[in-house]
């Protein structure tokens, strides 16, 4: 069965108030829809969202938009697949706030790798519903920063903001993993070496809950992971 949408629901793109239903695949094939809107449509049927590549404002805006759309549709689980080396922390924080406030359970699936900010997102899924592929890898490290170029009058301010951001990261990661800040520092915080974990180590540390072996969609569209 094709996914349908009323033309009036995409008036900003089509400038057409017709109530007639059209086939979304026709719009996608004709390149009428923007990349972001294509992502929104693609996520509707499987309730799946993908975080790949560098994490920054545009990519996270798309992810947040998809979450909002799926929340408005129903309260079923939302699935976020992560394969990223990380990116900007402020954009990571924006997504984490949306995940934490969502009325839906957020299932995270790490496939490939989740490093730095991406590891923070992967660990932030609903407890019991954070999965990792059997070949997935995870990396977390101490917050890096450079305040050398800041004006002397602003050095204390920049140092204070850096420390507050670092504390925020540590607080989130402690909450997600159940680890103490001391354990996190002992395991990950070596500025001369990035510490990577395989899925078994990540499960033991509390970054994920389960190792994904099989995924199956039931007739009603429910995803079952074993």
N, C-alpha and C positions, 0 to 999 in steps of 0.2 A: 504494500500500500504506500503511495507517495505521500510525502509530507506536504500539507497544504497550509496556506496562509491567505487571509483576505488582502486584496490590493490596498484597502484603506489603511492597513497596518504598516505599510511601507511607503506612505505618501511622500516622505522626505526624499525617497530615492526614485519613486516612479511618478510623483505628481498626478495621481489618479485616485479618485474617490469611489471607484467602482467596487461594489460589494462582492463581485464574482470571485470565486476561489481560483487560484492559479497554482501550477506545479512549481515548487521552489527550485527543483533541479533545472527547469528551463531558464530561470533567472541566473542561476550559478553558471550554467553553460554559456549564457550570453554575456557574462562578465558585467552584469548590471550591478550586482551587489559588491560592496566593499569587502576587503579581506576580513575586517572585524565582523561585519554582518554575516559573512559566510561562516565564520567560526561560531557565531550565535546559533545559526540554523543547524549546523552540523552537530552541535552538542545537545540538541533538544531530544533526539530519539534515544541516545545511549546515556545521557546525562554525564558525559565525559568531557573534561577540559584538559588541555595539554600545556605544560610549561617546559619549553625547550630553549636552548641557547641562553643568551645573556638576559638577565632580569633587569628591566628598566621600565620607565614610565609607560610607554606605549603598550608593551606586552602585558603588563600587569593591569592596565586599564581594560584591555580586552578580556582578561581572566575575570576581573571583578564584574564586568558587564554580563558575562555568561553566568556567573553565580547568581546575580540578581534576577536574571531571566528565569533560571531554573527554580529559584526560590518562589517566584510568583506563580509558577505552574503547579507545583505541589510540594509536599514535604518529604519526598523520597530522597535517598542518599545521593550526594553529588560526588563524582569520582574525579580526582585531580591526578594526572600522570606527570611525574617529574623526571626530567633528564636534562640537567643543567649544571654548569660550573659555577653558578652564582651570579651576583651582580650588585646593584645598588641597595643598600640597607633600607633607606627610606621607602622605597617601593615595596620591599619585602615586608616592612612593618604595615604598610597600607593593606596588603593582602591578608596578613595575619589578623588584623582587626576585623576584616570582613569574615574570615573563617571563624573566628571566635564568636562573633555575634550572629552567625547564620542560624536560622531555625531548623536547618537540615543538618544531618550528620555529614561530615566531610571525610571521605575515604581518600587516603593518599597512596599512590602506587609509584615507587621509585623503580624506574627501568633505566639501566645504563649507569648513571651516576647522579648523586645529589651532593654538591660541594658548596661550602661556605653558606651564603644566604639560601641557596636551594635546599641545603640540609636542614636549615631552620624551618623552612616551609614543609618539607617532607615529614618532619617530626611533629608538626602542628596539627595533623589530622585528628579526627575523633579517636580517643583511646579505644583500642581493640580493633580499629579499622585502618591501621597504618601498615601497608604491605611493602615488601621489597622483592624484586625479582631475584632468582637464585644467583644471578651473576652481577647483581647491582653492587655499587661501591659508594661509600659515604665518606665525606671529609668535612671536618669543622676545624676552625682555627681562631686564634685570638684576633680581635679587631685590629686592622692595620690603619695607620693614619700618618699624615705628614703635616706638621704645623710649622715647619722651618720657614716657609715663605710668608707666614702671617706677620703683620706689623707687630712691633714690640709691645705696643699698647694693647694689642688684642690677644697676646699669647696666653694670658691666663684664662680669657674667655674661651678660646679655642680648645685649650687643654681641659677646661671644665666640661665643655660640650662633648668632647671625645670620651671623657670618663663616664658621663651620663649615658651616652649611647652604648658604651661597652657594658655598663651595668644593666641596661635594658636587654641587650642580647643575652647576657648571662642569665637573667631572670627568666626569660622565655625558654631558653634551652634547659634550665633546671626544672621548670614546670613540666616541659614536654617529656623529659627523660626520667625524671624522678631522682636524678643525680644531684649531689651537692656541688657547689661551685669549686670546692677543693678537688673533687674527683675530676671534674671537667678540665680544670687547669692542668692537673697531673697527666691526663690522657692526651689532650689536644694542644695545649698552649706551649708550643716550642717554635719560636719565630724562625728557627733555622731548618725546620722540617715540618711539612704538612703530614698529618697523621690520617691515613686512610683506613677504613674498616670494610670488611666484606659483610654480607647480609647476616651471617651468623653472629658476628661481633656486634653489629648494629642492633640486632634483636636483643642480645644480652645487655647492651648498654642502655636500651630503652628508646632508641631512635625510631624503631619500627616494632610492631607487635607480632607480625606473622610473615613467613616466607611464602611468596606466591608460587604455587605449582600449576594449578589449573583455574581457568576462568570460564564460567558458563552462564549464558543468559537464558532464563526461564521464559515460558510463553508470554508471561505478563510483562516481560522486559526487565525483571529483577536480575541483577548480577550476583552470582554466587561465586565466591573465591575459596579455593581449597589449597 
